[in-house]
Amino acid sequence: MISVALKFLPEKDIAPKIIASGEGFLGDKIYQIAKKKNIPIHKDPILSKALSNLPIDSEIPVSLYKAVALVFAFVYKIENRLK
């Protein structure tokens, strides 16, 4: 499994940043931590693979903005439903 954790603070960041990434054991660990902390999880193996090739703490490239925007829309929808 490939897992990638993203962070985006609109008031501070220009684009979302990759804060964790891993495959295999590390990918499973990232997934387990997110699940344990009730962090929304969106499964997209193709996007995860593309993002996993980028360095930690790097902003996502413009070419992936649309795909990542869909992930954040999913997260915001879940968060609003929980409120």
C-alpha positions in Angstrom: 0.0 0.0 0.0 1.2 3.5 -0.8 0.1 6.2 1.6 0.6 10.0 1.3 -0.4 12.6 3.9 -1.1 16.1 2.8 -1.4 19.4 4.7 -2.9 22.6 3.5 -3.4 25.8 5.4 -5.0 28.3 3.0 -3.9 31.3 5.0 -0.2 30.1 4.9 0.4 27.8 2.0 0.2 28.4 -1.7 -0.5 24.7 -2.4 -0.9 21.5 -0.4 2.3 20.0 0.9 3.3 16.4 1.3 4.0 15.8 5.0 4.4 12.0 4.9 4.8 9.3 2.3 5.5 5.6 2.2 5.0 2.3 0.6 4.7 -1.2 2.1 5.2 -1.3 5.8 5.6 2.5 6.1 2.5 3.1 3.9 0.5 0.8 6.2 1.8 2.6 9.3 0.8 6.1 7.8 -2.6 4.6 7.1 -3.0 3.2 10.6 -2.0 6.4 12.2 -4.5 8.4 10.1 -7.2 5.9 10.9 -6.4 6.0 14.7 -6.5 9.8 14.7 -9.7 10.0 12.7 -8.1 11.8 9.9 -10.2 11.5 6.7 -8.8 8.9 4.3 -9.4 9.0 0.5 -8.2 6.0 -1.5 -6.7 6.8 -4.9 -3.9 4.5 -5.8 -2.9 6.4 -9.0 -2.8 9.8 -7.2 -0.9 8.2 -4.3 1.7 6.8 -6.6 2.2 10.2 -8.4 2.5 12.0 -5.0 4.8 9.4 -3.5 7.5 10.3 -6.0 7.7 13.8 -4.7 9.9 14.9 -1.8 8.5 15.3 1.7 7.6 19.0 2.5 7.3 19.8 -1.2 4.2 21.5 -2.6 2.2 19.5 -5.0 2.8 20.4 -8.7 0.3 22.4 -10.7 -0.4 19.3 -12.8 -1.9 17.6 -9.8 -4.0 20.5 -8.5 -7.3 19.2 -9.9 -6.9 15.7 -8.5 -5.8 16.9 -5.1 -8.6 19.5 -5.0 -11.1 16.6 -5.3 -9.4 15.0 -2.3 -9.8 18.1 -0.3 -13.4 18.5 -1.4 -14.0 15.0 -0.1 -12.3 15.9 3.3 -14.3 19.1 3.7 -17.5 17.3 2.9 -16.8 14.7 5.6 -15.8 17.4 8.1 -18.9 19.4 7.5 -21.1 16.3 7.9 -19.5 15.6 11.3 -20.2 19.1 12.6 
